[in-house]
Amino acid sequence: MNKKDRWFKLRLSEAERELLKSKVEKVGYITQSDFIRKLITDSQIHSNLDKIKLNNIRRLAGLLGKNTGLLKMYIMELEEPNKKMIDKIISDNEKVKQEIRQLLAQVKAGFNI
C-alpha cells in the first residue's frame, strides 16, 4: 500500500491560495492535497461533479424531446386542436431547449470539453 507519511510544505500568495481553492472546488470531490498529488504524479484529474451535471442536462434535454414528441402525437389525435395553446407549449419547449443548450455550452467551455 502507498503509505503517505511524508509532509511537504508549500508557500503560496493569497491569490495563489485562492486560485488553488477555486480549482479544487471546480473539480468538486477531492482535497487540495489530492489535487496537488494528482498534478505531481501526472494523474488525470476527473471531476465527478461535472459528469453528473452534464448527464443531468443531457437527461433533461432527452425528456424534453420525448415530451415534445408525445405532444405532437396528442395534437394529431385532436379533432379541433387549440392552435394558440399548442403554439405556446411548443414555444416554451423551444425556450427550454435553448436554455439547456446554453448551459451545456457553458459547462463544456468551463472544463474544456
C-alpha positions in Angstrom: 0.0 0.0 0.0 1.2 3.5 -0.8 1.5 5.0 2.7 1.6 8.8 2.7 3.8 9.6 5.7 5.9 12.5 4.3 5.0 16.1 4.7 5.6 18.8 2.1 5.2 22.5 2.8 4.2 24.9 0.1 4.1 28.6 0.4 1.6 30.5 -1.7 0.5 34.1 -2.0 -3.1 34.8 -1.1 -4.0 35.0 -4.8 -2.4 31.6 -5.5 -4.1 30.1 -2.5 -7.5 31.3 -3.7 -6.7 30.0 -7.2 -5.9 26.6 -5.8 -9.0 26.6 -3.7 -11.1 27.6 -6.8 -9.6 24.8 -9.0 -10.2 22.2 -6.3 -13.8 23.4 -5.9 -14.3 23.2 -9.7 -13.3 19.6 -9.6 -15.8 19.0 -6.8 -14.7 16.0 -5.0 -11.0 15.9 -3.9 -9.0 17.7 -1.3 -6.3 20.3 -2.0 -3.7 17.6 -1.1 -5.2 15.1 -3.5 -5.3 17.8 -6.2 -1.6 18.6 -5.8 -0.7 14.9 -5.6 -2.5 14.2 -8.9 -0.7 17.1 -10.5 2.7 15.9 -9.3 2.1 12.3 -10.5 0.6 13.4 -13.8 -2.6 11.7 -13.0 -5.6 12.9 -14.9 -8.0 14.9 -12.6 -11.5 13.8 -13.2 -14.5 15.7 -11.9 -17.4 13.6 -10.9 -19.4 16.7 -10.2 -19.1 17.9 -13.8 -20.0 14.5 -15.2 -23.1 14.4 -13.1 -24.1 17.9 -14.2 -23.6 17.1 -17.8 -25.5 13.8 -17.5 -28.4 15.6 -15.8 -28.5 18.3 -18.6 -28.5 15.6 -21.2 -31.2 13.7 -19.4 -33.4 16.8 -19.2 -32.8 17.5 -22.9 -33.9 13.9 -23.7 -37.0 14.2 -21.6 -37.9 17.5 -23.2 -37.5 15.9 -26.7 -39.7 13.0 -25.6 -42.4 15.3 -24.3 -42.4 17.3 -27.5 -42.8 14.1 -29.5 -45.7 13.0 -27.3 -47.3 16.4 -27.6 -47.1 16.1 -31.4 -48.8 12.7 -31.2 -51.5 14.1 -29.0 -52.1 17.0 -31.2 -52.6 14.7 -34.2 -55.3 12.9 -32.4 -57.4 16.0 -31.5 -60.4 16.8 -33.6 -60.1 20.6 -33.1 -56.8 21.5 -31.7 -56.4 24.8 -29.9 -53.6 26.3 -32.0 -52.8 29.1 -29.6 -52.2 26.7 -26.7 -50.2 24.3 -28.9 -48.0 27.2 -30.2 -47.4 28.4 -26.6 -46.4 24.9 -25.5 -44.0 24.4 -28.4 -42.6 27.9 -27.9 -42.0 27.2 -24.2 -40.3 23.9 -25.1 -38.1 25.6 -27.6 -37.0 28.2 -24.9 -36.2 25.4 -22.5 -34.2 23.6 -25.2 -32.2 26.8 -26.0 -31.5 27.3 -22.3 -30.3 23.7 -21.9 -28.0 24.2 -24.9 -26.6 27.4 -23.4 -26.0 25.6 -20.0 -24.3 22.7 -21.7 -22.1 25.1 -23.7 -21.1 26.9 -20.5 -20.2 23.7 -18.7 -18.2 22.5 -21.7 -16.4 25.8 -22.1 -15.6 25.9 -18.3 -14.0 22.5 -18.4 -12.6 22.4 -22.0 -14.7 19.5 -23.0 
